[in-house]
Amino acid sequence: MHCQTCGTKIRDGSLQCKKCIELLTRVDKPFFYIRNVRLCNVFSLVSRSYFDIMVDNQYIYILQLPKYHKETMYTLIGLAVLHLIGAAVGAYFGASSDNKKREKFRSIWIANDQLISDRYVSNIYLQIPISNVSQMVLIKGKKMKINNINKTLTFKMDHKSNNELKYFLNFSNN
């Protein structure tokens, strides 16, 4: 790929030309994005798995984010030092730190709610064609159930995101 302004060769996934500091062209796809969705009914001692859901005009992408462990670490330290109140405080500060790391990680492909590169591809956990949504995806309350080939996955998100996802999927199917 080359910069449209100065012609300098740019490595894949870069957001800016290093020579002329020009922002690269954004990826022009209509899309919808939900951050920090958790997989339900999964027990984890170390750290919880977080996912993002991205929808464009062809697919729903479930993107798996890396696990960060500050929430677990701060919870255990708080529990050891101050018991239950300390555990709650530790979990809060650890979750905040982990959330900042997830935001920095996803900034490679999304900025200011705009898709800026296709580097999310390496994090695709599941890809569902929009044409199969009615058979595979059920959205109810704060949960989205996906009936995959041999198992059902349930994701929990906030109510606002869930309603927006329903609207976007209905709009995409028409």
VEXDREN-2710 file (C-alpha; in Angstrom, 1 decimal):
% VEXDREN-2710
k/r/px/py/pz
1/MET/0.0/0.0/0.0
2/HIS/1.2/3.5/-0.8
3/CYS/0.4/7.0/0.7
4/GLN/-2.1/8.8/-1.6
5/THR/-0.4/12.1/-0.8
6/CYS/3.4/11.5/-1.2
7/GLY/3.6/7.9/-2.6
8/THR/5.7/6.5/0.2
9/LYS/5.3/2.7/0.7
10/ILE/3.3/2.1/3.9
11/ARG/3.3/-1.2/5.9
12/ASP/-0.1/-2.9/6.2
13/GLY/-2.3/-1.8/9.1
14/SER/-0.6/1.6/9.5
15/LEU/-2.9/4.5/10.2
16/GLN/-0.6/7.3/9.1
17/CYS/2.2/7.9/6.6
18/LYS/5.5/8.3/8.5
19/LYS/6.9/10.7/5.9
20/CYS/4.1/13.3/5.4
21/ILE/2.0/12.3/8.5
22/GLU/-1.1/12.1/6.4
23/LEU/-3.9/10.0/7.8
24/LEU/-4.7/7.0/5.6
25/THR/-8.0/6.6/3.9
26/ARG/-10.6/5.0/6.2
27/VAL/-12.2/1.7/5.3
28/ASP/-15.5/2.6/3.7
29/LYS/-17.9/-0.1/4.9
30/PRO/-21.2/0.5/6.7
31/PHE/-20.7/-1.1/10.0
32/PHE/-21.9/-1.3/13.6
33/TYR/-19.6/-2.0/16.6
34/ILE/-20.2/-3.1/20.2
35/ARG/-17.3/-3.2/22.7
36/ASN/-16.6/-5.5/25.7
37/VAL/-19.1/-8.2/25.3
38/ARG/-18.7/-11.1/27.7
39/LEU/-19.4/-14.8/27.0
40/CYS/-21.9/-16.1/29.5
41/ASN/-21.9/-19.4/31.3
42/VAL/-18.2/-19.7/31.3
43/PHE/-16.2/-20.0/34.5
44/SER/-12.8/-18.6/34.7
45/LEU/-10.4/-18.3/37.6
46/VAL/-7.7/-16.2/35.9
47/SER/-9.5/-13.6/33.8
48/ARG/-12.7/-13.2/31.8
49/SER/-12.8/-13.4/28.1
50/TYR/-14.0/-10.3/26.3
51/PHE/-15.3/-10.0/22.8
52/ASP/-16.3/-7.2/20.4
53/ILE/-19.1/-7.6/17.9
54/MET/-18.8/-5.9/14.5
55/VAL/-21.4/-6.0/11.8
56/ASP/-21.0/-4.9/8.3
57/ASN/-23.3/-5.4/5.3
58/GLN/-22.1/-9.0/4.8
59/TYR/-21.2/-10.5/8.2
60/ILE/-21.4/-10.4/11.9
61/TYR/-17.9/-10.8/13.3
62/ILE/-17.3/-11.9/16.9
63/LEU/-13.8/-10.6/17.7
64/GLN/-11.9/-12.1/20.6
65/LEU/-9.7/-9.7/22.5
66/PRO/-6.6/-10.7/24.5
67/LYS/-7.0/-11.5/28.1
68/TYR/-5.5/-9.0/30.6
69/HIS/-5.1/-10.0/34.3
70/LYS/-5.1/-6.8/36.3
71/GLU/-8.7/-7.3/37.4
72/THR/-7.9/-10.7/38.8
73/MET/-4.6/-9.5/40.4
74/TYR/-6.1/-6.4/42.1
75/THR/-9.1/-8.4/43.3
76/LEU/-6.8/-11.0/45.0
77/ILE/-4.6/-8.3/46.5
78/GLY/-7.7/-6.4/47.8
79/LEU/-9.1/-9.6/49.2
80/ALA/-5.9/-10.5/51.0
81/VAL/-5.5/-7.0/52.5
82/LEU/-9.0/-5.7/53.1
83/HIS/-11.3/-8.7/52.6
84/LEU/-14.6/-8.2/50.6
85/ILE/-14.4/-4.4/50.4
86/GLY/-10.8/-4.6/49.2
87/ALA/-11.7/-7.2/46.7
88/ALA/-14.5/-5.0/45.2
89/VAL/-12.2/-1.9/45.1
90/GLY/-9.4/-4.0/43.5
91/ALA/-11.8/-5.5/40.9
92/TYR/-12.9/-2.0/40.0
93/PHE/-9.5/-0.6/39.5
94/GLY/-8.2/-3.7/37.8
95/ALA/-11.2/-3.8/35.4
96/SER/-10.6/-0.1/34.5
97/SER/-6.9/-0.9/33.7
98/ASP/-7.8/-3.9/31.6
99/ASN/-10.5/-1.9/29.7
100/LYS/-7.9/0.8/28.8
101/LYS/-5.6/-2.0/27.5
102/ARG/-8.5/-3.5/25.4
103/GLU/-9.3/0.0/24.0
104/LYS/-5.6/0.5/23.0
105/PHE/-5.5/-2.9/21.4
106/ARG/-8.6/-2.3/19.2
107/SER/-7.4/1.2/18.2
108/ILE/-5.4/-0.6/15.5
109/TRP/-8.6/-1.1/13.5
110/ILE/-11.1/1.4/14.9
111/ALA/-10.8/5.1/15.8
112/ASN/-13.5/7.6/16.6
113/ASP/-16.1/5.0/15.8
114/GLN/-14.7/4.6/12.3
115/LEU/-13.2/1.5/10.8
116/ILE/-9.7/2.4/9.8
117/SER/-8.1/-0.9/8.8
118/ASP/-8.7/-4.6/8.4
119/ARG/-6.3/-5.7/11.1
120/TYR/-9.3/-7.1/13.1
121/VAL/-9.2/-10.1/10.8
122/SER/-6.6/-12.0/13.0
123/ASN/-9.0/-11.7/16.0
124/ILE/-12.1/-13.1/14.3
125/TYR/-13.5/-15.8/16.7
126/LEU/-16.7/-16.4/14.6
127/GLN/-18.0/-15.0/11.3
128/ILE/-21.7/-15.3/10.5
129/PRO/-23.1/-14.3/7.1
130/ILE/-25.9/-11.7/7.4
131/SER/-28.1/-14.0/5.3
132/ASN/-27.9/-16.7/8.1
133/VAL/-28.7/-14.3/11.0
134/SER/-32.4/-15.3/11.2
135/GLN/-31.4/-19.0/11.6
136/MET/-28.4/-18.6/13.8
137/VAL/-28.8/-15.5/16.0
138/LEU/-31.4/-14.8/18.7
139/ILE/-31.4/-11.5/20.6
140/LYS/-33.4/-11.3/23.7
141/GLY/-33.0/-8.9/26.7
142/LYS/-29.4/-8.3/27.3
143/LYS/-28.2/-11.5/25.6
144/MET/-27.4/-12.6/22.1
145/LYS/-27.4/-16.4/21.5
146/ILE/-25.6/-17.8/18.5
147/ASN/-26.4/-21.4/17.5
148/ASN/-23.2/-22.5/16.0
149/ILE/-22.7/-25.9/14.3
150/ASN/-22.1/-27.9/17.5
151/LYS/-22.7/-25.5/20.4
152/THR/-24.7/-22.5/21.4
153/LEU/-22.8/-19.4/22.5
154/THR/-24.4/-16.8/24.7
155/PHE/-23.0/-13.2/24.9
156/LYS/-24.1/-10.6/27.4
157/MET/-24.2/-6.9/26.5
158/ASP/-25.9/-3.8/27.8
159/HIS/-29.5/-3.2/26.9
160/LYS/-28.8/-0.2/24.7
161/SER/-26.2/-2.1/22.6
162/ASN/-28.6/-5.0/22.2
163/ASN/-31.4/-2.8/20.9
164/GLU/-29.1/-1.0/18.5
165/LEU/-27.8/-4.4/17.2
166/LYS/-31.4/-5.6/16.7
167/TYR/-32.2/-2.4/14.7
168/PHE/-29.0/-2.7/12.6
169/LEU/-29.6/-6.4/11.8
170/ASN/-33.2/-5.6/10.8
171/PHE/-32.0/-2.8/8.6
172/SER/-29.3/-4.9/7.0
173/ASN/-31.7/-7.7/6.2
174/ASN/-34.0/-5.4/4.3
END
